[in-house]
Amino acid sequence: MPVSPPVCDFGATAPPFSLPDTTGRMVGLDDVAGPNGTLVMFICNHCPYVQAVIDRIIRDARDLQELGIGVVAISSNDAEMHPQDGPLAMKIEAEMRGFTFPYLYDETQSIARAYGASCTPDFFGYNGTRELQYRGRLDASGRNPAPADARRELFEAMSQIAKTKEGPREQIPSMGCSIKWKTP
């Protein structure tokens, strides 16, 4: 059953993190934050919603980085239950697809909880002072990609944030697979 996150909590501060990337190097929020904003994405390898748009995510990340927006992806799924979302598979995915942003593994799931992430993909767009301004979808895609000419909602919102420090007030939540939480 698809999950949809809550609406944007405008002004919420980006929680700090320090997580290993696909090479084992620790990467923190300060390392990825851009002068004009930061996009924190919760994704994973196996989710059909992510796989339907991964090429668009990569395209938009590259275009946003050119605007001075830092971009990072985090996988928080339980890799014991879903090994395809673990560090080795993440490294293969990032290399195969040519990610231009760090892909981090949140083994304890504490960062997903700190952000309030609920699904993959889940997008958190912050301005240059790390205040949340966007918690919407990439575009009209769902389990299948939207038409190639679909409005680039995430890119447009983050471009607006880079210019004005504020996100659009009308946002449509993302939709995807629930994060695969560890059982206590």
C-alpha positions as CSV (number, residue, x, y, z in Angstrom):
1,M,0.0,0.0,0.0
2,P,1.5,3.4,-1.0
3,V,2.4,5.9,1.8
4,S,2.2,9.6,1.5
5,P,4.1,11.9,3.9
6,P,2.5,14.9,5.8
7,V,2.5,18.4,4.4
8,C,5.5,20.7,4.7
9,D,6.4,22.0,8.2
10,F,7.7,25.3,6.9
11,G,10.7,26.6,8.8
12,A,11.6,23.3,10.5
13,T,15.4,23.1,10.9
14,A,17.3,20.3,9.1
15,P,18.5,17.8,11.6
16,P,22.2,17.2,11.5
17,F,23.6,13.8,10.5
18,S,26.8,11.9,9.9
19,L,26.4,8.8,7.9
20,P,28.7,6.5,5.8
21,D,28.6,6.9,2.0
22,T,29.0,4.1,-0.4
23,T,32.8,4.1,0.1
24,G,32.5,4.1,3.9
25,R,33.5,7.8,4.3
26,M,31.4,9.7,6.9
27,V,29.4,12.5,5.4
28,G,27.5,15.1,7.3
29,L,24.9,17.8,6.6
30,D,27.7,20.5,6.7
31,D,29.5,18.5,3.9
32,V,26.5,18.5,1.6
33,A,24.7,21.8,2.3
34,G,24.7,24.2,-0.6
35,P,24.8,28.0,-0.4
36,N,21.4,28.3,-1.9
37,G,19.7,25.3,-0.2
38,T,19.9,21.6,0.4
39,L,17.8,18.7,-0.8
40,V,17.7,15.6,1.4
41,M,16.1,12.6,-0.3
42,F,15.1,9.4,1.3
43,I,15.3,6.7,-1.4
44,C,16.2,3.0,-1.7
45,N,17.2,0.6,-4.4
46,H,14.2,-1.8,-4.5
47,C,11.2,0.6,-4.3
48,P,9.2,0.6,-7.6
49,Y,8.3,4.3,-7.0
50,V,11.9,5.3,-6.8
51,Q,12.9,3.1,-9.7
52,A,10.2,4.6,-11.8
53,V,11.8,8.1,-11.5
54,I,15.5,7.5,-10.6
55,D,16.7,8.9,-13.9
56,R,14.6,12.1,-13.2
57,I,15.9,12.3,-9.7
58,I,19.5,12.2,-11.1
59,R,18.6,14.8,-13.7
60,D,17.0,17.1,-11.2
61,A,19.8,16.7,-8.7
62,R,22.4,17.6,-11.3
63,D,20.4,20.7,-12.4
64,L,19.9,21.8,-8.8
65,Q,23.6,21.4,-8.0
66,E,24.3,23.9,-10.8
67,L,22.0,26.3,-8.9
68,G,24.1,26.0,-5.7
69,I,21.8,23.5,-4.0
70,G,23.5,20.6,-2.1
71,V,21.9,17.2,-2.7
72,V,22.2,14.0,-0.7
73,A,20.3,10.7,-0.8
74,I,19.8,8.5,2.3
75,S,18.6,4.9,2.4
76,S,17.2,4.0,5.8
77,N,15.6,0.6,5.0
78,D,16.3,-2.4,7.1
79,A,19.0,-4.1,5.1
80,E,18.7,-7.4,7.0
81,M,15.1,-7.8,5.6
82,H,15.9,-6.0,2.3
83,P,19.6,-6.7,1.4
84,Q,19.1,-5.0,-1.9
85,D,18.9,-1.7,0.1
86,G,22.2,-2.2,2.0
87,P,25.6,-0.6,1.5
88,L,27.0,-3.0,-1.2
89,A,23.9,-2.8,-3.4
90,M,23.8,1.0,-2.8
91,K,27.4,1.3,-4.0
92,I,26.6,-0.7,-7.2
93,E,23.4,1.4,-7.8
94,A,25.2,4.8,-7.3
95,E,28.1,3.8,-9.6
96,M,25.9,2.2,-12.3
97,R,23.7,5.3,-12.5
98,G,26.4,7.9,-12.0
99,F,25.0,9.6,-8.9
100,T,26.4,13.2,-8.6
101,F,25.5,13.3,-4.9
102,P,26.4,11.2,-1.9
103,Y,24.3,8.1,-1.2
104,L,24.3,7.5,2.6
105,Y,23.2,4.5,4.7
106,D,21.2,5.1,7.9
107,E,21.7,1.7,9.5
108,T,20.1,2.8,12.9
109,Q,17.2,4.6,11.1
110,S,17.7,7.4,13.5
111,I,18.1,10.0,10.8
112,A,14.9,8.9,9.0
113,R,13.1,9.3,12.3
114,A,14.7,12.7,13.0
115,Y,13.5,13.9,9.6
116,G,10.1,12.3,9.9
117,A,10.7,10.4,6.7
118,S,7.8,8.0,5.9
119,C,8.3,6.7,2.4
120,T,10.6,6.3,-0.6
121,P,11.0,8.7,-2.2
122,D,10.6,11.4,0.4
123,F,12.0,14.8,-0.4
124,F,13.0,17.5,2.1
125,G,14.0,20.9,0.5
126,Y,15.7,23.4,2.7
127,N,16.8,27.0,2.0
128,G,20.3,28.3,2.6
129,T,19.6,28.7,6.3
130,R,18.4,25.1,6.5
131,E,14.8,25.9,7.0
132,L,12.3,23.4,5.5
133,Q,10.5,24.9,2.5
134,Y,9.5,21.9,0.4
135,R,8.1,18.5,1.3
136,G,6.4,17.6,-2.0
137,R,6.8,15.2,-4.8
138,L,9.2,15.0,-7.7
139,D,6.5,15.2,-10.3
140,A,3.2,13.5,-11.2
141,S,4.8,10.1,-11.3
142,G,3.6,7.3,-9.1
143,R,4.5,3.6,-9.4
144,N,4.9,4.4,-13.1
145,P,6.7,7.4,-14.6
146,A,4.5,10.4,-15.6
147,P,4.8,11.5,-19.2
148,A,8.2,12.8,-20.2
149,D,6.9,16.4,-20.3
150,A,5.5,16.3,-16.7
151,R,5.9,19.4,-14.7
152,R,9.2,19.2,-12.7
153,E,7.6,20.2,-9.3
154,L,10.6,19.4,-7.1
155,F,13.0,21.2,-9.5
156,E,10.8,24.2,-9.7
157,A,10.3,24.4,-6.0
158,M,14.0,24.1,-5.2
159,S,14.8,26.7,-7.9
160,Q,12.3,29.1,-6.3
161,I,13.9,28.4,-2.9
162,A,17.4,29.1,-4.3
163,K,16.1,32.5,-5.6
164,T,13.7,33.6,-2.8
165,K,14.6,31.4,0.2
166,E,10.9,30.4,0.3
167,G,9.1,27.4,-1.2
168,P,5.7,27.3,-2.9
169,R,2.8,27.3,-0.5
170,E,0.9,24.7,-2.6
171,Q,2.7,21.3,-2.5
172,I,1.5,17.9,-3.4
173,P,3.0,15.2,-1.1
174,S,5.3,12.5,-2.5
175,M,4.0,8.9,-2.6
176,G,5.9,5.7,-2.3
177,C,6.7,2.6,-0.4
178,S,6.9,2.8,3.3
179,I,10.3,2.9,4.9
180,K,11.1,-0.7,5.9
181,W,11.6,-0.2,9.7
182,K,13.4,-2.6,11.8
183,T,11.3,-4.6,14.2
184,P,12.1,-3.9,17.9
